[in-house]
Amino acid sequence: QVQVVESGGDLVQPGGSLRLSCVVSASRFRVYAMNWHRQAPGKQRELVAGITTHGYPEYADFVKGRFAISRDSGENTGHLQMNDLKPEDTAVYYCHAEGTIGDAMVENWGQGTQVTVSS
């Protein structure tokens, strides 16, 4: 079973920064892609940023230039650095991991971490 755990959410003032982390744990699980999504109250979940083992990071237009996604080399751990946060960034942020266990494709979501941007 693949476990995905996010951390780092908090209450921050507009213009502030947060760093979210995502830890993926499972025996023999090799992460291929790690994506961050978010869901604000009353809205659909949306993709924020994603990164694969062999590709370049990709970002939603509304976070370009402010957020940066990364993965620790050789580790099933990823991060989302969020700068210049705005009230509209308030949401629950979810990590979604995709990878393989042997020849099987496996994916799972974390429980989410709350980010609140407010003065």
Z-matrix of the N, CA and C atoms (Angstrom, degrees):
N
C 1 1.456
C 2 1.520 1 109.80
N 3 1.307 2 115.89 1 135.15
C 4 1.457 3 121.81 2 -179.20
C 5 1.525 4 108.74 3 -93.87
N 6 1.299 5 116.03 4 123.24
C 7 1.466 6 120.70 5 177.18
C 8 1.517 7 109.56 6 -106.96
N 9 1.310 8 114.85 7 134.22
C 10 1.462 9 121.87 8 -179.70
C 11 1.522 10 107.45 9 -123.27
N 12 1.310 11 116.80 10 123.76
C 13 1.459 12 120.75 11 -177.12
C 14 1.524 13 109.57 12 -129.38
N 15 1.329 14 115.21 13 123.24
C 16 1.459 15 120.42 14 176.41
C 17 1.527 16 110.11 15 -98.87
N 18 1.316 17 115.53 16 155.90
C 19 1.456 18 121.26 17 175.07
C 20 1.519 19 108.63 18 -153.64
N 21 1.326 20 115.68 19 166.48
C 22 1.454 21 120.70 20 174.46
C 23 1.506 22 115.65 21 107.39
N 24 1.322 23 117.76 22 -8.56
C 25 1.457 24 119.46 23 178.62
C 26 1.523 25 111.09 24 -67.35
N 27 1.336 26 114.99 25 150.24
C 28 1.458 27 119.08 26 -176.59
C 29 1.521 28 109.32 27 -167.44
N 30 1.319 29 115.33 28 177.53
C 31 1.453 30 122.51 29 171.77
C 32 1.522 31 107.75 30 -92.86
N 33 1.322 32 116.84 31 128.25
C 34 1.462 33 120.97 32 -177.91
C 35 1.522 34 109.04 33 -140.62
N 36 1.319 35 115.96 34 151.33
C 37 1.450 36 120.85 35 178.68
C 38 1.521 37 111.01 36 -78.29
N 39 1.318 38 117.37 37 154.04
C 40 1.476 39 119.59 38 175.47
C 41 1.526 40 110.78 39 -53.71
N 42 1.324 41 114.96 40 138.12
C 43 1.455 42 121.09 41 -176.22
C 44 1.511 43 113.85 42 88.93
N 45 1.305 44 116.93 43 -8.26
C 46 1.459 45 120.94 44 -179.00
C 47 1.520 46 112.93 45 -82.26
N 48 1.314 47 114.84 46 -176.93
C 49 1.468 48 121.68 47 -176.55
C 50 1.522 49 110.67 48 -131.72
N 51 1.316 50 114.35 49 152.11
C 52 1.460 51 122.47 50 172.52
C 53 1.519 52 108.61 51 -143.32
N 54 1.305 53 115.23 52 154.21
C 55 1.468 54 120.88 53 175.52
C 56 1.518 55 107.62 54 -125.69
N 57 1.324 56 115.18 55 114.15
C 58 1.450 57 121.15 56 176.78
C 59 1.513 58 109.84 57 -91.49
N 60 1.311 59 115.21 58 148.13
C 61 1.464 60 120.46 59 177.07
C 62 1.521 61 109.82 60 -125.71
N 63 1.314 62 114.10 61 150.84
C 64 1.469 63 121.57 62 178.73
C 65 1.517 64 107.81 63 -133.80
N 66 1.319 65 115.79 64 121.45
C 67 1.460 66 120.87 65 178.63
C 68 1.526 67 108.49 66 -114.16
N 69 1.320 68 115.01 67 125.28
C 70 1.465 69 121.32 68 179.82
C 71 1.517 70 108.20 69 -109.96
N 72 1.306 71 116.57 70 124.34
C 73 1.457 72 119.39 71 -177.81
C 74 1.518 73 110.16 72 -129.32
N 75 1.318 74 114.84 73 131.14
C 76 1.468 75 122.03 74 176.05
C 77 1.510 76 107.34 75 -175.20
N 78 1.293 77 114.86 76 144.46
C 79 1.453 78 119.57 77 178.51
C 80 1.525 79 110.61 78 -64.03
N 81 1.304 80 117.07 79 126.32
C 82 1.475 81 125.69 80 176.56
C 83 1.519 82 114.07 81 65.35
N 84 1.313 83 118.08 82 12.38
C 85 1.461 84 120.73 83 -179.25
C 86 1.519 85 110.19 84 -80.07
N 87 1.331 86 115.88 85 127.51
C 88 1.455 87 121.34 86 177.57
C 89 1.525 88 107.59 87 -113.92
N 90 1.314 89 115.08 88 116.17
C 91 1.458 90 120.18 89 -177.53
C 92 1.518 91 110.16 90 -73.77
N 93 1.321 92 116.44 91 130.35
C 94 1.466 93 121.51 92 173.76
C 95 1.525 94 110.65 93 -101.08
N 96 1.310 95 115.55 94 -43.78
C 97 1.463 96 119.18 95 -177.77
C 98 1.516 97 109.76 96 -137.38
N 99 1.313 98 114.19 97 144.07
C 100 1.454 99 120.54 98 176.55
C 101 1.525 100 107.25 99 -132.35
N 102 1.306 101 115.35 100 123.16
C 103 1.457 102 120.55 101 -176.64
C 104 1.513 103 110.27 102 -124.94
N 105 1.321 104 115.12 103 148.55
C 106 1.454 105 121.68 104 173.65
C 107 1.525 106 108.58 105 -111.49
N 108 1.314 107 114.43 106 130.46
C 109 1.456 108 121.98 107 173.94
C 110 1.520 109 108.02 108 -120.33
N 111 1.304 110 116.34 109 167.06
C 112 1.463 111 120.17 110 174.59
C 113 1.522 112 109.99 111 -144.14
N 114 1.304 113 114.33 112 154.77
C 115 1.452 114 119.66 113 177.77
C 116 1.519 115 109.13 114 -140.76
N 117 1.314 116 115.23 115 118.07
C 118 1.453 117 121.70 116 177.42
C 119 1.530 118 108.40 117 -92.33
N 120 1.322 119 117.48 118 157.28
C 121 1.473 120 120.39 119 -179.73
C 122 1.520 121 111.61 120 -55.49
N 123 1.324 122 115.66 121 129.31
C 124 1.453 123 120.53 122 177.79
C 125 1.508 124 115.12 123 77.94
N 126 1.325 125 116.94 124 4.41
C 127 1.469 126 120.17 125 -178.98
C 128 1.517 127 110.34 126 -121.83
N 129 1.330 128 114.46 127 162.78
C 130 1.456 129 119.82 128 177.45
C 131 1.521 130 110.90 129 -77.40
N 132 1.318 131 114.98 130 154.52
C 133 1.453 132 119.38 131 175.59
C 134 1.534 133 108.58 132 -66.79
N 135 1.334 134 115.69 133 138.22
C 136 1.462 135 119.88 134 -178.75
C 137 1.514 136 110.83 135 -132.24
N 138 1.329 137 114.42 136 151.08
C 139 1.460 138 120.95 137 179.04
C 140 1.522 139 109.52 138 -75.84
N 141 1.316 140 115.60 139 132.57
C 142 1.462 141 121.61 140 179.13
C 143 1.529 142 110.96 141 -102.86
N 144 1.318 143 116.14 142 -49.87
C 145 1.462 144 120.54 143 -177.29
C 146 1.524 145 108.92 144 -162.03
N 147 1.329 146 115.08 145 156.01
C 148 1.448 147 119.60 146 178.81
C 149 1.508 148 111.12 147 -149.65
N 150 1.315 149 115.40 148 155.50
C 151 1.449 150 120.63 149 179.12
C 152 1.518 151 108.46 150 -149.59
N 153 1.336 152 115.56 151 139.17
C 154 1.455 153 120.26 152 177.07
C 155 1.520 154 109.51 153 -113.70
N 156 1.314 155 114.89 154 171.81
C 157 1.459 156 119.66 155 -178.54
C 158 1.525 157 111.58 156 -62.96
N 159 1.317 158 115.62 157 -37.70
C 160 1.461 159 119.34 158 -172.90
C 161 1.531 160 113.82 159 -112.25
N 162 1.306 161 117.23 160 -0.17
C 163 1.460 162 118.96 161 -174.50
C 164 1.502 163 113.31 162 -113.13
N 165 1.301 164 114.16 163 178.09
C 166 1.441 165 120.97 164 177.11
C 167 1.526 166 109.76 165 -87.17
N 168 1.320 167 116.42 166 154.34
C 169 1.462 168 118.12 167 177.04
C 170 1.529 169 111.47 168 -67.33
N 171 1.288 170 115.79 169 149.83
C 172 1.453 171 121.42 170 177.42
C 173 1.520 172 108.96 171 -127.41
N 174 1.332 173 115.03 172 148.10
C 175 1.454 174 120.52 173 -175.26
C 176 1.519 175 111.24 174 -134.55
N 177 1.313 176 114.63 175 148.58
C 178 1.459 177 119.77 176 169.53
C 179 1.528 178 107.85 177 -68.90
N 180 1.311 179 116.03 178 149.14
C 181 1.464 180 120.14 179 -177.07
C 182 1.529 181 111.89 180 -57.06
N 183 1.327 182 117.06 181 -32.86
C 184 1.461 183 119.00 182 -173.46
C 185 1.534 184 112.86 183 -75.89
N 186 1.337 185 118.61 184 -4.81
C 187 1.465 186 120.04 185 177.34
C 188 1.528 187 112.54 186 -122.40
N 189 1.310 188 117.23 187 -2.99
C 190 1.469 189 119.55 188 -179.11
C 191 1.521 190 110.77 189 -58.54
N 192 1.324 191 114.73 190 133.45
C 193 1.458 192 120.15 191 -179.92
C 194 1.518 193 113.66 192 86.31
N 195 1.333 194 116.94 193 -10.46
C 196 1.472 195 119.81 194 -179.16
C 197 1.526 196 111.72 195 -116.82
N 198 1.328 197 117.22 196 -35.95
C 199 1.458 198 121.77 197 -176.72
C 200 1.524 199 109.71 198 -108.20
N 201 1.321 200 116.23 199 151.93
C 202 1.464 201 121.62 200 175.97
C 203 1.515 202 109.10 201 -139.57
N 204 1.339 203 114.98 202 127.19
C 205 1.462 204 120.83 203 179.09
C 206 1.518 205 108.78 204 -101.07
N 207 1.316 206 116.21 205 144.56
C 208 1.459 207 120.03 206 179.61
C 209 1.514 208 109.85 207 -150.69
N 210 1.348 209 115.04 208 164.32
C 211 1.453 210 121.10 209 174.47
C 212 1.517 211 108.16 210 -132.78
N 213 1.318 212 116.28 211 142.70
C 214 1.453 213 120.33 212 175.91
C 215 1.525 214 108.14 213 -74.88
N 216 1.315 215 116.10 214 128.52
C 217 1.456 216 121.22 215 -176.32
C 218 1.519 217 110.95 216 -59.65
N 219 1.330 218 115.60 217 126.68
C 220 1.455 219 120.24 218 176.93
C 221 1.512 220 114.75 219 76.57
N 222 1.325 221 116.75 220 1.71
C 223 1.452 222 120.81 221 -178.42
C 224 1.515 223 110.05 222 -119.88
N 225 1.318 224 115.55 223 153.74
C 226 1.457 225 119.89 224 174.66
C 227 1.519 226 110.29 225 -89.27
N 228 1.308 227 115.46 226 51.80
C 229 1.459 228 121.66 227 -178.24
C 230 1.515 229 109.24 228 -132.01
N 231 1.311 230 115.36 229 136.24
C 232 1.448 231 120.14 230 178.25
C 233 1.510 232 111.17 231 -134.06
N 234 1.333 233 115.50 232 166.92
C 235 1.451 234 120.59 233 -176.63
C 236 1.528 235 109.84 234 -140.73
N 237 1.301 236 114.28 235 154.04
C 238 1.460 237 120.65 236 172.57
C 239 1.525 238 106.72 237 -128.89
N 240 1.318 239 116.04 238 106.33
C 241 1.458 240 121.35 239 176.55
C 242 1.515 241 108.10 240 -85.45
N 243 1.312 242 115.28 241 122.55
C 244 1.469 243 120.31 242 -176.61
C 245 1.523 244 109.01 243 -117.65
N 246 1.318 245 116.57 244 117.27
C 247 1.455 246 122.31 245 179.70
C 248 1.524 247 110.32 246 -116.30
N 249 1.324 248 115.12 247 162.24
C 250 1.465 249 120.93 248 178.37
C 251 1.530 250 110.62 249 49.44
N 252 1.304 251 115.46 250 51.29
C 253 1.456 252 119.75 251 -176.51
C 254 1.522 253 111.58 252 -67.81
N 255 1.328 254 113.87 253 146.17
C 256 1.462 255 121.34 254 -178.25
C 257 1.527 256 109.46 255 -121.67
N 258 1.310 257 117.71 256 157.01
C 259 1.478 258 118.99 257 179.10
C 260 1.526 259 112.57 258 -54.61
N 261 1.320 260 117.27 259 -32.65
C 262 1.471 261 120.09 260 179.97
C 263 1.525 262 113.10 261 -72.62
N 264 1.322 263 117.14 262 -5.94
C 265 1.464 264 120.58 263 173.61
C 266 1.537 265 111.52 264 -83.45
N 267 1.310 266 116.67 265 -6.39
C 268 1.459 267 120.32 266 178.94
C 269 1.517 268 110.47 267 -61.48
N 270 1.332 269 115.63 268 124.44
C 271 1.459 270 120.97 269 -176.38
C 272 1.527 271 108.79 270 -178.68
N 273 1.315 272 114.85 271 169.90
C 274 1.461 273 120.35 272 166.88
C 275 1.529 274 106.63 273 -88.82
N 276 1.303 275 115.99 274 127.19
C 277 1.456 276 121.85 275 -178.56
C 278 1.525 277 109.78 276 -101.51
N 279 1.320 278 115.01 277 129.25
C 280 1.456 279 121.80 278 -176.65
C 281 1.533 280 110.49 279 -117.26
N 282 1.313 281 114.65 280 140.88
C 283 1.457 282 120.82 281 173.30
C 284 1.530 283 107.99 282 -100.35
N 285 1.312 284 115.83 283 135.44
C 286 1.465 285 122.44 284 177.20
C 287 1.518 286 107.76 285 -123.22
N 288 1.313 287 115.66 286 121.38
C 289 1.459 288 120.88 287 -177.86
C 290 1.521 289 110.14 288 -112.27
N 291 1.327 290 115.01 289 137.10
C 292 1.472 291 121.59 290 176.10
C 293 1.518 292 107.71 291 -126.39
N 294 1.315 293 115.09 292 141.10
C 295 1.452 294 118.04 293 178.99
C 296 1.502 295 111.57 294 -173.87
N 297 1.317 296 115.12 295 -156.17
C 298 1.448 297 120.16 296 -177.96
C 299 1.524 298 111.22 297 -133.08
N 300 1.302 299 114.28 298 148.62
C 301 1.469 300 122.66 299 165.51
C 302 1.517 301 104.48 300 -123.08
N 303 1.329 302 116.28 301 105.82
C 304 1.459 303 119.72 302 -170.83
C 305 1.516 304 109.25 303 65.05
N 306 1.323 305 117.11 304 -125.31
C 307 1.458 306 121.33 305 178.44
C 308 1.518 307 113.18 306 -95.22
N 309 1.296 308 117.44 307 -0.16
C 310 1.468 309 121.13 308 -175.71
C 311 1.520 310 111.16 309 -91.86
N 312 1.347 311 115.84 310 133.56
C 313 1.462 312 121.04 311 173.38
C 314 1.517 313 108.61 312 -80.05
N 315 1.300 314 115.40 313 132.63
C 316 1.463 315 120.71 314 -176.99
C 317 1.520 316 108.91 315 -134.07
N 318 1.316 317 116.48 316 145.36
C 319 1.456 318 120.15 317 175.87
C 320 1.529 319 109.10 318 -147.73
N 321 1.314 320 115.29 319 156.83
C 322 1.453 321 119.38 320 177.47
C 323 1.517 322 109.80 321 -162.13
N 324 1.330 323 115.25 322 159.24
C 325 1.451 324 124.07 323 178.18
C 326 1.523 325 110.55 324 -110.13
N 327 1.317 326 115.42 325 150.78
C 328 1.453 327 119.78 326 170.93
C 329 1.512 328 110.36 327 -85.59
N 330 1.332 329 115.30 328 178.28
C 331 1.454 330 121.34 329 -178.50
C 332 1.525 331 112.62 330 -82.11
N 333 1.311 332 116.91 331 -15.15
C 334 1.461 333 120.51 332 178.06
C 335 1.510 334 113.26 333 98.81
N 336 1.318 335 115.77 334 155.37
C 337 1.453 336 122.22 335 175.70
C 338 1.527 337 108.05 336 -135.20
N 339 1.322 338 115.74 337 134.74
C 340 1.467 339 121.20 338 -172.61
C 341 1.525 340 110.97 339 -83.08
N 342 1.319 341 114.81 340 128.06
C 343 1.463 342 121.99 341 173.16
C 344 1.521 343 107.66 342 -116.44
N 345 1.318 344 115.81 343 122.57
C 346 1.459 345 121.05 344 179.11
C 347 1.519 346 108.88 345 -123.23
N 348 1.319 347 115.87 346 123.64
C 349 1.464 348 121.39 347 179.96
C 350 1.526 349 107.33 348 -112.73
N 351 1.321 350 114.75 349 110.98
C 352 1.458 351 119.46 350 -175.05
C 353 1.514 352 109.96 351 -159.31
N 354 1.325 353 115.26 352 147.93
C 355 1.457 354 119.58 353 176.28
C 356 1.522 355 109.75 354 -94.33
